[in-house]
Amino acid sequence: MPEPWTFEVDGGRLHKEMVMYNKAVVGSVNSGPRHFRAAVDRLGDMPEWFLEDLLTRVVPVDSFGAAFEESKTTIKTAVEFES
């Protein structure tokens, strides 16, 4: 287990960068298959409208460039790696 440590973050700047420049924070957690299955189950229990309202467009991975095209009607675009 790592030793305790501290750092400072300018929350306003972080928020602006995330929202205005469509950035993301990606990380990983050391969890096992049980945790992965639990997450899949939890997402599967979400109402059908949840993802339909959240995602306005899905593009295949071989056309991923389209995910970055600007549109007045797009809220979030997902890249689909497998169907």
Phi and psi in degrees as GROMACS dihedral restraints (atoms count N, CA, C in turn):
[ dihedral_restraints ]
;  ai    aj    ak    al  type     phi  dphi    fc
    3     4     5     6     1   -69.0    20    10
    4     5     6     7     1   155.3    20    10
    6     7     8     9     1   -73.1    20    10
    7     8     9    10     1   152.8    20    10
    9    10    11    12     1   -61.2    20    10
   10    11    12    13     1   144.0    20    10
   12    13    14    15     1  -153.4    20    10
   13    14    15    16     1   158.6    20    10
   15    16    17    18     1  -128.8    20    10
   16    17    18    19     1   157.4    20    10
   18    19    20    21     1  -156.3    20    10
   19    20    21    22     1   162.0    20    10
   21    22    23    24     1  -112.1    20    10
   22    23    24    25     1   144.6    20    10
   24    25    26    27     1  -130.7    20    10
   25    26    27    28     1   133.3    20    10
   27    28    29    30     1   -79.6    20    10
   28    29    30    31     1    97.4    20    10
   30    31    32    33     1   -59.5    20    10
   31    32    33    34     1   -38.7    20    10
   33    34    35    36     1   -64.2    20    10
   34    35    36    37     1   -44.0    20    10
   36    37    38    39     1   -66.9    20    10
   37    38    39    40     1   -41.6    20    10
   39    40    41    42     1   -58.8    20    10
   40    41    42    43     1   -47.8    20    10
   42    43    44    45     1   -60.6    20    10
   43    44    45    46     1   -45.7    20    10
   45    46    47    48     1   -60.9    20    10
   46    47    48    49     1   -46.4    20    10
   48    49    50    51     1   -60.6    20    10
   49    50    51    52     1   -42.5    20    10
   51    52    53    54     1   -65.0    20    10
   52    53    54    55     1   -46.3    20    10
   54    55    56    57     1   -80.6    20    10
   55    56    57    58     1   -50.1    20    10
   57    58    59    60     1   -72.4    20    10
   58    59    60    61     1   -27.8    20    10
   60    61    62    63     1  -115.5    20    10
   61    62    63    64     1    14.8    20    10
   63    64    65    66     1    49.9    20    10
   64    65    66    67     1    48.6    20    10
   66    67    68    69     1   -92.8    20    10
   67    68    69    70     1   164.9    20    10
   69    70    71    72     1  -137.1    20    10
   70    71    72    73     1   154.3    20    10
   72    73    74    75     1  -107.8    20    10
   73    74    75    76     1   125.3    20    10
   75    76    77    78     1  -121.8    20    10
   76    77    78    79     1   136.9    20    10
   78    79    80    81     1  -148.8    20    10
   79    80    81    82     1  -179.8    20    10
   81    82    83    84     1  -138.3    20    10
   82    83    84    85     1   157.0    20    10
   84    85    86    87     1  -128.3    20    10
   85    86    87    88     1   137.4    20    10
   87    88    89    90     1   -76.5    20    10
   88    89    90    91     1    94.9    20    10
   90    91    92    93     1  -133.3    20    10
   91    92    93    94     1   160.7    20    10
   93    94    95    96     1   -96.9    20    10
   94    95    96    97     1  -178.6    20    10
   96    97    98    99     1   -56.2    20    10
   97    98    99   100     1   -33.4    20    10
   99   100   101   102     1   -60.9    20    10
  100   101   102   103     1   -42.7    20    10
  102   103   104   105     1   -68.3    20    10
  103   104   105   106     1   -38.8    20    10
  105   106   107   108     1   -62.8    20    10
  106   107   108   109     1   -45.9    20    10
  108   109   110   111     1   -62.1    20    10
  109   110   111   112     1   -38.3    20    10
  111   112   113   114     1   -63.1    20    10
  112   113   114   115     1   -40.4    20    10
  114   115   116   117     1   -65.5    20    10
  115   116   117   118     1   -42.4    20    10
  117   118   119   120     1   -61.2    20    10
  118   119   120   121     1   -44.0    20    10
  120   121   122   123     1   -62.6    20    10
  121   122   123   124     1   -43.0    20    10
  123   124   125   126     1   -63.0    20    10
  124   125   126   127     1   -44.5    20    10
  126   127   128   129     1   -64.4    20    10
  127   128   129   130     1   -36.0    20    10
  129   130   131   132     1   -66.5    20    10
  130   131   132   133     1   -24.5    20    10
  132   133   134   135     1   -83.7    20    10
  133   134   135   136     1    -9.4    20    10
  135   136   137   138     1   -67.8    20    10
  136   137   138   139     1   148.4    20    10
  138   139   140   141     1   -60.4    20    10
  139   140   141   142     1   150.6    20    10
  141   142   143   144     1   -58.4    20    10
  142   143   144   145     1   -35.5    20    10
  144   145   146   147     1   -68.9    20    10
  145   146   147   148     1   -18.2    20    10
  147   148   149   150     1   -55.9    20    10
  148   149   150   151     1   -57.7    20    10
  150   151   152   153     1   -71.8    20    10
  151   152   153   154     1   -32.2    20    10
  153   154   155   156     1   -62.7    20    10
  154   155   156   157     1   -37.3    20    10
  156   157   158   159     1   -78.6    20    10
  157   158   159   160     1   -31.3    20    10
  159   160   161   162     1   -77.1    20    10
  160   161   162   163     1   -45.0    20    10
  162   163   164   165     1   -98.9    20    10
  163   164   165   166     1   126.9    20    10
  165   166   167   168     1  -101.6    20    10
  166   167   168   169     1   -10.1    20    10
  168   169   170   171     1  -158.8    20    10
  169   170   171   172     1   141.3    20    10
  171   172   173   174     1  -127.1    20    10
  172   173   174   175     1   130.3    20    10
  174   175   176   177     1  -121.3    20    10
  175   176   177   178     1   147.3    20    10
  177   178   179   180     1   -71.3    20    10
  178   179   180   181     1   154.4    20    10
  180   181   182   183     1   -60.2    20    10
  181   182   183   184     1   -31.2    20    10
  183   184   185   186     1   -74.1    20    10
  184   185   186   187     1    -6.9    20    10
  186   187   188   189     1  -123.7    20    10
  187   188   189   190     1    32.5    20    10
  189   190   191   192     1   -57.1    20    10
  190   191   192   193     1   -26.1    20    10
  192   193   194   195     1   -58.3    20    10
  193   194   195   196     1   -30.7    20    10
  195   196   197   198     1   -64.4    20    10
  196   197   198   199     1   -22.7    20    10
  198   199   200   201     1   -65.6    20    10
  199   200   201   202     1   -19.6    20    10
  201   202   203   204     1  -100.9    20    10
  202   203   204   205     1     1.0    20    10
  204   205   206   207     1   -72.8    20    10
  205   206   207   208     1   136.3    20    10
  207   208   209   210     1   -79.5    20    10
  208   209   210   211     1   144.4    20    10
  210   211   212   213     1  -152.8    20    10
  211   212   213   214     1   145.1    20    10
  213   214   215   216     1   -73.5    20    10
  214   215   216   217     1   -15.3    20    10
  216   217   218   219     1  -105.8    20    10
  217   218   219   220     1    -6.7    20    10
  219   220   221   222     1   -85.2    20    10
  220   221   222   223     1   129.9    20    10
  222   223   224   225     1   -98.9    20    10
  223   224   225   226     1   -59.6    20    10
  225   226   227   228     1  -140.7    20    10
  226   227   228   229     1   140.8    20    10
  228   229   230   231     1  -116.8    20    10
  229   230   231   232     1   137.8    20    10
  231   232   233   234     1  -112.0    20    10
  232   233   234   235     1   148.8    20    10
  234   235   236   237     1  -103.0    20    10
  235   236   237   238     1   123.1    20    10
  237   238   239   240     1   -93.6    20    10
  238   239   240   241     1   121.2    20    10
  240   241   242   243     1   -88.8    20    10
  241   242   243   244     1   -30.1    20    10
  243   244   245   246     1  -146.3    20    10
  244   245   246   247     1   151.3    20    10
